[in-house]
Amino acid sequence: MQNIYQVVVTTHQRIRVAKDDVAMGEEGQWAVFWYCIRRRFPSLRGDGSAGCFRKRWTWSEMSQFDTLEISRRGRVVTLAFDRPAVLNAFDATLHTEFPRALAMLAAEDESDVIILTGNGRAFCAGGDFGWQQSAADDPGSFAVTVREAKQIVFGILDCEKPIIARINGPAVGLGATIALLSDIIFIAESAYISDPHVNVGMVAGDGGAVIWPQLIGFARAKEFLFTGDRIGSLEAARIGLVNHVVPDGGLAEAVDAFADRLASGAQSAIRYTKATINVALRQLASTMMDVGLGYESLTNVSRDHQEALAAIRDKRRPLFGAAFLPEGAKERL
């Protein structure tokens, strides 16, 4: 192996020289630094840890998931949520398997483009209510959810291969976040997007608060994240939330054609362009994710969240906030 120490010193010197000409914070310096090192020594793990070598995943290893389906077509890989009976809602298993599968696909050498979609009639319906109830009843388990949530967001942002979201049906909550963090977004005409975290008494801390304002501006993002309102496909395209609206029957064909176009392009140029654009998004996520997930952890044990889950079980409207107060107390607020 070449002298890694010499390369590290040289790379760091170059970046410090560049800092004199470009406004770059300390975090940005380190992001560029480790990116250069990984390019110079591709066997190093994504976090730059010396001596930790990237595993070469076999296709059989990448196919052994309980909640995901992975298929390959040439240099294009499709990663599909595979819980169609519950509209591909996240449970604990899917929440663990998805970032692991994404990391495998980002590291393997047999593909250049990743398509994210859902099997059945939905892209992803967000969090499974049974799983949410378990987290509310056992707050300690939410620490695992927090760790995996960051792995999902940064896994998408750090993956050098372009990721295309094929929204074949409703993309809700975490499903919406994953779709919107993707690089290119195609949506079926009948599909919709929403992030109704607030409707179950929760903060959209899993990445929604990061990506929505970047796509549609703060005013619109606040409206949709405060209300959880659904956004139809045509409106989503009009306001810049997605790239393309396609008739339902032509969605797969349109996405495959675009994926093939990217797969036939200059891969280094495409990947480095994505990495450059995502520097800003990654810095933003680094400053916001812990805050958002911290607040989401607080709402996980809130009375409003328990009320929302009870209302779902009872098939009624939840009573939030002041609605809990005894008679006469509301007037004193």
Salt bridges, closest charged atoms under 4 A:
ASP47 OD2 - ARG45 NH2 2.63
GLU61 OE2 - LYS55 NZ 3.38
ASP91 OD2 - ARG83 NH2 3.44
GLU108 OE1 - ARG72 NH2 3.41
GLU108 OE2 - LYS161 NZ 3.60
ASP109 OD2 - ARG56 NH1 2.83
ASP112 OD2 - ARG75 NE 2.84
ASP112 OD1 - ARG271 NH2 2.92
GLU148 OE1 - HIS95 ND1 2.81
ASP158 OD1 - ARG282 NE 2.75
GLU160 OE2 - ARG38 NH2 3.61
GLU160 OE2 - ARG39 NH1 2.64
ASP183 OD2 - LYS274 NZ 2.83
ASP195 OD1 - HIS197 ND1 2.43
ASP206 OD2 - HIS197 NE2 3.31
GLU235 OE2 - ARG238 NH2 2.89
ASP256 OD1 - ARG73 NH2 3.68
ASP260 OD1 - ARG73 NH2 2.94
ASP290 OD1 - LYS150 NZ 2.93
GLU296 OE2 - HIS197 NE2 3.73
GLU307 OE2 - ARG316 NH1 2.67
ASP314 OD2 - ARG316 NE 3.45
